[in-house]
Amino acid sequence: MKGLFGKGKPASPAGPRQNQWKGPRMGEGMSRQAEAKRARTIAKRIALMRWSGVILGVALIGWAIVMGMQQSGPFFRQLLEITQVTVDGVRHLDQQEVIELVDLKPGTPLHHIVTSAIKERVESHPWIKAATVERVLFHELRISVRERTPAAVIQAGSENVLSDAEGHVLGYLPQTEDVSLPMVTGVDLKKLWRGDEEVRQSVVSGIELTKLMGQVYGGRLQVNAANPADLVASVRGVQFHFGEGAIGDQWERFQQIKPAVKTLSLDEYGDGAHDVDLRYENRIVVREKG
C-alpha cells in the first residue's frame, strides 16, 4: 500500500527544453559545416582559375594579332599602296592643283587615308565649292569636285577679282578680262577677301540685281554696291536706284509702269530719262537729263 500511495520522486520543474543532443551527433554537424566551407573555398579557387585562364587566353590572342600585323604590315602596305589619284569635275582648275592639295606621301596605303581630312583640304581652294573623296580598291584614290561658277567681276580701284553668285572671291581676274560678266563696284575688297558677311551680302545683292535686269536688257550691267540701301545699277546710260528689301519686287514695279514713261531711253547715246529711283514704297521717281 505504501508503494501504491506513498510519495514518489518529485517531478522536474516545467521550463524550456534543454538540448539533450550531445556527443556523436554534435560532432557530425560540425563536420558537415567544415565540409561545406571547404567546398565553397574550392569553388572560388576553380572560378578564379577559369577567369585567369580567360584573361591569359585573351592576352595571348592579342599578342598573336599584334605580331601578325607587324609581320604582315609590309605585305598589306604593298597590297593597298596608292598608285593612282583620279580627279573628276575640274573645268577651271588643273588636276595637278587638286592633287597637290591632297599632299599625298609616296607609299601611303589606302587604309591610312582619312577622307574627311582630304575633303577639307581640297575644299579650302577658293574655286572648289564641294568635294567627295573615295577609296577604290586596291590602289586608287578618287576625288570628285564641284567648282564654283564666276558670276561677276568685282572692281576695287585697279584690282579686278572674280566672284561667284554667293559672294565668294575666286581669285584675281586674268589680264584678258571677261567682258561678258557684269561688274560690281564700290566694295571693300580687303573685307571681302576676309569673308566679311556684310560686304559679301552687298555683292550677292548686286549680282542678284544684274541677273534680274539682264533678263530684260542686253549689254554689260554694272552695279555700285557701296551703299546697301542705295544699290545703283547702270545699263545703256540709265541708272536705277534700288533700296533695301526685296529687289525683285522693286524691279517688278518698274516693269509695270515702264510703258507709261515715254521719255525713258535705254540708249546711252539718246536723249531722255537717265535716272530711275525705285527706293520708295509707293512711287517711282524718274529724273530726266538736264
C-alpha positions in Angstrom: 0.0 0.0 0.0 2.8 2.2 0.8 4.2 1.6 -2.6 0.9 2.5 -4.0 0.0 5.5 -2.0 3.4 6.8 -0.9 5.1 9.9 -2.3 7.1 9.2 -5.4 10.0 11.1 -6.9 9.2 14.8 -7.2 8.6 15.9 -10.9 11.0 18.2 -12.6 10.0 21.8 -12.8 8.4 22.9 -16.1 10.7 25.1 -18.4 12.3 25.3 -21.9 13.6 22.0 -23.2 17.3 21.6 -22.8 19.3 20.4 -25.8 19.9 16.8 -25.0 21.8 16.0 -28.3 25.4 15.8 -27.4 28.2 13.5 -28.2 28.5 11.9 -31.6 25.6 13.9 -33.2 27.1 17.3 -32.4 30.4 16.2 -34.0 28.6 15.2 -37.2 27.0 18.7 -37.5 30.3 20.5 -37.1 31.9 18.1 -39.7 29.2 19.0 -42.3 29.8 22.8 -41.8 33.5 22.3 -42.3 32.9 20.3 -45.5 30.5 23.0 -46.8 33.1 25.7 -46.1 35.8 23.7 -47.8 33.6 23.2 -50.9 32.9 26.9 -51.2 36.6 27.6 -51.0 37.4 25.1 -53.7 34.6 26.5 -55.9 36.1 30.1 -55.6 39.5 28.8 -56.5 38.2 27.0 -59.6 36.3 30.1 -60.7 39.5 32.2 -60.2 41.5 29.8 -62.2 38.9 29.9 -65.0 39.0 33.7 -65.2 42.7 33.7 -65.1 42.7 31.3 -68.0 40.3 33.5 -70.0 42.4 36.6 -69.3 45.6 34.8 -70.3 44.0 33.5 -73.4 42.8 37.0 -74.5 46.3 38.4 -73.8 47.8 35.6 -75.9 45.4 36.2 -78.8 46.1 40.0 -78.7 49.8 39.4 -78.7 49.4 37.0 -81.7 47.3 39.6 -83.6 49.9 42.3 -82.9 52.7 40.1 -84.0 50.8 39.0 -87.1 50.1 42.6 -88.1 53.8 43.5 -87.6 54.8 40.7 -89.8 52.1 41.2 -92.4 52.4 45.1 -92.4 54.7 45.4 -95.4 52.5 43.0 -97.3 49.3 45.0 -96.7 51.1 48.3 -97.5 52.2 46.9 -100.8 48.8 45.4 -101.5 46.9 48.7 -100.7 49.5 51.3 -101.8 48.0 54.2 -103.6 49.4 54.4 -107.1 46.7 56.4 -108.8 44.8 59.6 -107.8 41.8 60.4 -110.1 40.3 63.9 -110.2 36.9 64.5 -111.7 34.8 67.6 -112.3 37.6 70.2 -112.8 37.0 72.9 -115.5 38.9 76.0 -114.5 41.4 74.2 -112.3 44.1 71.8 -113.4 44.0 68.3 -112.0 47.5 68.7 -110.7 46.4 71.6 -108.5 43.9 69.4 -106.8 46.4 66.5 -106.3 48.9 69.0 -104.7 46.1 69.9 -102.2 45.9 66.3 -101.2 49.6 66.3 -100.2 49.8 62.5 -100.6 53.1 61.0 -99.4 54.7 58.2 -101.6 53.8 54.7 -100.5 50.7 55.7 -98.5 48.3 52.8 -98.3 44.5 53.2 -98.7 43.7 52.3 -95.2 45.8 55.2 -93.8 43.7 57.7 -95.7 41.3 59.9 -93.7 38.8 61.0 -96.3 37.3 63.8 -94.2 40.7 65.5 -93.8 41.5 65.3 -97.5 38.0 66.7 -98.3 38.6 69.7 -96.0 42.0 70.4 -97.7 40.5 70.2 -101.2 37.6 72.4 -100.3 40.0 75.1 -99.0 40.7 76.1 -102.6 38.6 79.2 -103.5 37.4 77.6 -106.8 36.1 74.4 -105.2 32.6 74.5 -103.7 32.3 70.9 -102.7 34.4 67.7 -102.9 34.0 64.0 -102.3 36.8 61.6 -101.6 36.6 57.8 -102.2 39.0 54.9 -101.7 38.8 52.5 -104.6 40.4 49.0 -104.1 43.2 48.4 -104.4 45.4 51.3 -105.4 43.1 54.3 -106.4 42.1 57.5 -104.5 39.2 59.1 -106.3 38.3 62.8 -105.8 35.2 64.4 -107.3 34.9 68.2 -107.2 32.2 70.8 -107.9 33.7 74.1 -108.9 32.2 77.5 -108.2 30.9 79.4 -111.2 32.0 83.0 -111.8 29.1 85.4 -111.7 30.6 88.9 -111.6 33.7 90.9 -111.7 34.4 92.8 -108.5 36.3 96.0 -109.2 38.1 97.9 -106.5 40.4 100.6 -107.8 42.9 99.0 -110.2 42.1 95.5 -108.9 39.6 93.1 -110.5 38.6 89.8 -109.0 36.1 87.1 -109.9 33.2 86.2 -107.6 30.5 83.6 -107.6 26.8 84.2 -107.0 27.3 83.7 -103.3 29.9 86.4 -103.0 32.9 84.1 -102.6 36.1 85.5 -104.2 37.6 83.1 -106.7 40.8 85.0 -107.5 42.2 87.8 -109.5 40.9 88.4 -113.0 43.4 87.4 -115.7 44.7 90.1 -117.9 42.3 89.1 -120.6 39.1 90.5 -119.0 35.9 88.6 -119.4 33.6 91.4 -120.5 30.6 89.1 -120.6 30.3 89.1 -116.8 28.5 92.0 -115.0 30.6 94.3 -112.8 30.1 95.2 -109.1 31.9 98.2 -107.8 32.1 100.2 -104.5 33.1 97.1 -102.5 35.9 97.0 -99.8 37.9 94.2 -101.4 40.1 93.6 -98.3 37.0 92.9 -96.2 35.6 90.7 -99.0 38.8 88.6 -99.0 38.5 88.2 -95.2 34.9 87.0 -95.6 33.1 90.0 -94.1 29.5 89.0 -94.1 28.0 92.5 -94.7 30.3 93.1 -97.7 29.6 89.7 -99.1 25.8 90.3 -98.8 26.2 93.5 -100.7 28.0 91.6 -103.5 25.2 89.0 -103.5 22.5 91.7 -103.8 24.4 93.4 -106.7 24.8 90.1 -108.6 21.1 89.3 -108.0 20.2 92.7 -109.4 22.3 92.1 -112.6 20.5 88.8 -113.1 17.1 90.4 -112.9 17.9 93.3 -115.3 19.9 91.1 -117.6 16.7 89.2 -118.4 15.3 92.3 -119.9 18.2 94.4 -121.2 21.3 93.3 -123.0 24.7 94.8 -122.7 27.1 94.7 -119.7 25.5 95.7 -116.4 27.3 97.5 -113.7 26.2 97.8 -110.0 27.6 100.1 -107.4 27.2 98.3 -104.1 28.9 100.8 -101.8 25.6 101.5 -100.0 23.3 98.5 -99.5 20.4 101.0 -99.0 21.1 102.5 -102.4 22.3 100.0 -105.0 22.9 101.8 -108.3 22.6 99.7 -111.4 23.8 101.2 -114.7 22.8 99.9 -118.1 22.8 101.7 -121.5 23.3 105.1 -120.0 20.4 104.8 -117.4 20.9 104.5 -113.7 18.5 102.6 -111.5 18.4 103.1 -107.7 17.3 100.2 -105.5 16.7 100.3 -101.8 16.9 97.7 -99.1 14.3 95.0 -99.2 13.0 92.7 -102.0 14.9 93.8 -105.1 12.6 91.6 -107.2 9.5 93.5 -106.1 11.1 96.9 -106.8 12.1 95.7 -110.3 8.6 94.3 -110.9 7.0 97.7 -110.0 9.2 99.4 -112.6 8.2 96.9 -115.3 4.6 97.7 -114.6 4.9 101.5 -115.1 7.6 101.4 -117.8 5.2 101.7 -120.8 3.9 105.0 -119.3 7.4 106.6 -119.1 7.6 107.9 -122.7 10.9 109.8 -122.1 12.8 106.7 -120.9 15.6 105.8 -123.3 17.9 102.8 -122.8 20.3 104.1 -125.4 23.4 105.7 -124.0 23.6 108.0 -127.0 19.9 109.0 -126.9 18.0 111.7 -125.0 15.5 111.2 -122.2 15.5 109.9 -118.7 18.7 108.8 -117.2 17.9 108.2 -113.5 15.1 105.9 -112.2 14.7 105.8 -108.4 12.9 102.7 -107.1 13.7 103.1 -103.4 10.2 104.5 -102.4 7.5 102.1 -101.5 4.5 103.8 -103.2 6.2 105.7 -106.0 8.9 105.7 -108.7 10.9 108.8 -109.4 12.1 109.3 -112.9 14.6 112.1 -113.4 15.3 113.4 -116.8 18.6 114.7 -118.1 19.2 118.3 -117.7 
